[in-house]
Amino acid sequence: MKSRKRLSAWILSLALVTTVTACSSSAPEGDSAAAGGTSKEVKITLLNSKGEIQQQLEEAAKAFKTDHPDIAMEIIPVPAGQSPFEKASALYASGNPATITMLDPSDVIKFKDRIADLSGEKWKADAVDKSLDGSTLDGKVMAFPLAIEGFGLIYNKAVLDKAAGGSFDPSSVKTRQDLEKLMGQVKASGTAPLVISPMDWSLGAHYLSLAYSAQSPDTAKVAAWIEELKAGKGDLANNKVFGGLMDTFDLMMKNNIDEASALSGTYERGPELLGKGEVGLWFMGNWAWPQIQSFDTAGGQYGFLPVPLSDNPEDFGNSQIAAAVSKRLVLDKEKSTPEQLAAAKTFLNWMVYEEKGQDFLVNKASLIPAFGNIKLEPQDPLAKSIKDYIARGKTQEAMGTLPADHWAKNGAAMQKYLSKTGDRAELIKDIESYWKSVK
Amino acid sequence: MIAEKGRLNRIRTRLLFTGPTLFAFTTVMILPFVFGIYLTFTNWDGISTELTFVAFENYVSVFQDTEFWKSFYLTLKFVGATVVGINVVAFGLAYLLTSGLKGQSVFRAGFFVPNLIGGIVLGFIWQFIFSNVLVYLGKTYDIGLFRASWLSTPDKALWALIIVTVWQYAGYMMVIYVAGLMNVPKDILEAASIDGASGWTRLRRMVLPMIVPSFIVCIFLSLQRGFLVYDVNFALTKGGPFKSTEMVAMHVYEKAFRSHDYGVGQAEAFILFLLVTAVTLVQVYFSKKMEVEA
């Protein structure tokens, strides 16, 4: 899935190279006279396409350097609004690729001729179930799974407690009717039930993708169904999952605080409304936590509800939130020296096995690691909520293999529907014609 | 005039002066352009190390790409509105600020400043104005036109783009018109005044014909910039809502870099280049006919 954080400034400054700290190597015992042969410093770069953790990554680069003084790492941000593919392909075209590139899962295969095989890495054995699936090509592991992310309806527990007249129980929402009832209670308590963020990446990459991932818990069946869409045999009009998802969207539209002008909302509006308790629910993912936190009035009490697709609690998708590895790190083999490759691999291992690396992943960057050996508990409530769903086996595998332009094209179609400019038939026509045009 | 003996010496002298610029122009403009044309015959995706020759397949794809032509039609509307808007506003400002007003130099500088702001920053500034400032005013004082963000509906988003673009370029074109107006000979205006011509007649019959060169330059520049608009488009509307304000340059960019269809994107860019060249050359040709001498 893609996350397109829009920053207030379009282009971030390139991160400054970490200050070189003078650090002499320790002399071998009893041979101080021979000391002085300093090893050469290795410089590596990391292209960061997760704008919201740019600062944390820069701090991680410093922490990494204190653990590995002979490696200097520079973090290059992808400008907000650009996809990692755009920036990475431009760097390759100029003959100056980053040593480590943070790609969206669907882009990894396009770089297969230029990236290193990571099958021999130790962390492969510790990666959690399915986390390597999307980037294993011809049996080779070509990318490092950086983080698991999930999305669904984020709830503000303080608002929902008030609406429920007691302590809100998230497991009480299993059907569309349950959700409708809950939103009615929120409205009756004087708060707007929901805000829908109208960005094309949210509607196209996240909400709409539920129509694919909820087709089956078996990812092979989901992939087969996608192939049917490409062949023009998808028949969305009669697909129960798609129809149910859009019925729920209709319900959300009716309860949207921005109903009068559905496309006016900006991304910044969502965390503000939810954090301040002016809405009870917001469809978004756990990457939004830093922004929600800055407005928090609910004492950090937030979590996820799945988006219900039907009125039968047993239907797949009604109790499952979408979660998957969202970003993958690839190592360049075309321009990188063997020393740089080794240094980059050291960084990956540092994140998985070293205390400071794990601290960066979980506590500083608020990421959910894709490695079973990392025992640190996430501090932020959204990550906790996702981990809970994972532990209970209540997740659907979020789509990591959608084409790169899926969110832009189908997000536009969803926006049309959201603004009532187009009806459902038009939406279906747009989505089906998109899939038929996919090569 | 430097008179040198021998053809070889003359060629050497000319290359000495024009060589560096010619080299820069060739490497930065000509070679990428030719390479781009080459790419239009391949199926490159922008990153793969392999590419296959596909002859004219990409050009066929361009003509079948209804989104491209829809964007082009939208861009025509945008260009039509901005060329008229920019030049009317610019000429109006220039005429006003060459009529002897007090402090007109300060005003000239003030109107020129928007052009110095980069398109991206400009877009974000105006996005804030359209999404927050005007909406706040609209709700506070119950002005229907501004109660909802202009950027959330296709027609208003397009007009927002037009307004920002006119605001951005009018000052720049104003400077060109000021130069033109200042070159109108004072004596012919005085003669006309003595003969009893009104201000409007003097403007229409004498001033406008005299500054046709300024019109040619300004229309050419605003046409070219209008067709290739990307930065304000990106920052202000991002082609939204639902791609209803995606200009043709943005469409080409998305085709090449987002859809990973570099060959088709490059082919679209080349066709766009031909179309814009045709439009601008035609307007220059017809405009030249209107030039007059004092």
Interface residues (C-beta under 8 A of the other chain):
Chain A: S8 W10 I11 G81 S83 F85 E86 A88 S89 Y92 A93 K110 F111 D113 R114 P198 D200 A260 S261 A262 L263 S264 T266 P403 A404 D405 A408 K409 A412 A413 Q415 K416 S419 T421
Chain B: D45 G46 I47 S48 T49 E50 I120 V121 F124 S131 V135 R147 A148 S149 L151 S152 T153 P154 F234 A235 K238 G240 P241 F242 K243 E254 F257 R258 S259 H260
